[in-house]
Amino acid sequence: MTIMSFFSIFLICFSGGLLTGLAGFGALIIIIPALTLLVGMSIAVPLGILCGIANQGINAFLYRAHIQKNTLGRMIVGSLPGIWLGGTLLVYLPEPLLRFFLGLLLIGYLFWRFLQRKLPPPTGEPATPWAYVVGFFSGGFGAAFGINGPPVVIYLTRTNWPPEAIRAFIGVFCGLLFVLTVLVMLARGMIPHEVWPLAILAIPSCLAGSLCGRFIAMRMDAQQYMRLVFLLLFVMGISLCWPAVRMYIPG
């Protein structure tokens, strides 16, 4: 890889960490798609997940006293078959198709962010079965794409939990899910040897971004920054979907 490629990886991981520092989640929504354009899905997914373990590990430590243990246990149980299914998709589906699904996931997440303003206010924690369902989809998305946050965040916005509890849940749940996903990938030989040298650069870059994000979040309104991030994510989602769409356009 060239010096420019390494610098690009640094910027990508730093930007993802910055978003997590500002919002408490979302690093891999930037890191995985952007790294995919540089190194391919098979390297981008495990590399992003390793960054996620480091990032969410900090959140889990800082907000551990606020975790909702019962809901956490249900989601972890639901995530196990999802991780297996997502890992299977990563092995057997062609990369252009995976990129297409990842692009759709990003676009769908952004549309949800726009439409959530019209949803009725939450009246309490969703019914118990929903925790298992959300865990399943979160585990599947995490193993296939390295992005397990959107289903969980959607669930958490329908609760009455305080911000500290939400940050705690995202940190502990996503951190545990990332660890489980890495263990499954190691057992199936799905982590290429090229990932580990890149992780030496990617993980510190992500953590540095997270610390800067926390520093900024304490001193300024992050609304304009978030708008820019969501715009970039939309463009990235289209760029991921378009190659697969072109493959199936006649002529």
VENTA-V643520 format. One record per pair of residues at least 4 apart in sequence whose C-alpha atoms are under 6 Angstrom apart, sorted by sequence separation. I is the first residue (numbers start at 0). J is the second residue. If there is no record, write none. Layout:
I;J / I;J
This chain:
9;13 / 10;14 / 18;22 / 19;23 / 27;31 / 30;34 / 31;35 / 34;38 / 35;39 / 39;43 / 40;44 / 43;47 / 51;55 / 52;56 / 59;63 / 81;85 / 88;92 / 103;107 / 111;115 / 129;133 / 133;137 / 134;138 / 137;141 / 140;144 / 141;145 / 160;164 / 168;172 / 169;173 / 170;174 / 173;177 / 184;188 / 198;202 / 212;216 / 215;219 / 232;236 / 237;241 / 19;24 / 35;40 / 141;146 / 184;189 / 19;25 / 140;146 / 141;147 / 19;26 / 140;147 / 18;26 / 35;43 / 34;43 / 16;26 / 137;147 / 15;26 / 31;43 / 31;44 / 137;150 / 15;29 / 15;30 / 31;47 / 133;150 / 12;30 / 11;30 / 124;158 / 123;158 / 121;157 / 123;159 / 121;158 / 142;180 / 77;131 / 81;135 / 85;139 / 89;143 / 74;130 / 78;134 / 82;138 / 86;142 / 73;130 / 74;131 / 77;134 / 78;135 / 81;138 / 82;139 / 85;142 / 86;143 / 73;131 / 77;135 / 81;139 / 85;143 / 74;134 / 78;138 / 82;142 / 48;145 / 66;164 / 65;164 / 44;144 / 44;145 / 66;167 / 65;167 / 66;168 / 63;167 / 62;167 / 59;167 / 59;170 / 58;170 / 59;171 / 55;170 / 56;174 / 27;146 / 55;174 / 52;174 / 52;177 / 106;233 / 48;177 / 106;236 / 105;236 / 102;236 / 102;239 / 102;240 / 99;239 / 98;239 / 99;240 / 99;243 / 46;194 / 95;243 / 42;194 / 50;202 / 12;201 / 16;205 / 20;209 / 16;206 / 19;209 / 13;204 / 17;208 / 21;212 / 12;204 / 13;205 / 16;208 / 17;209 / 20;212 / 21;213 / 12;205 / 16;209 / 20;213 / 9;204 / 13;208 / 17;212 / 21;216
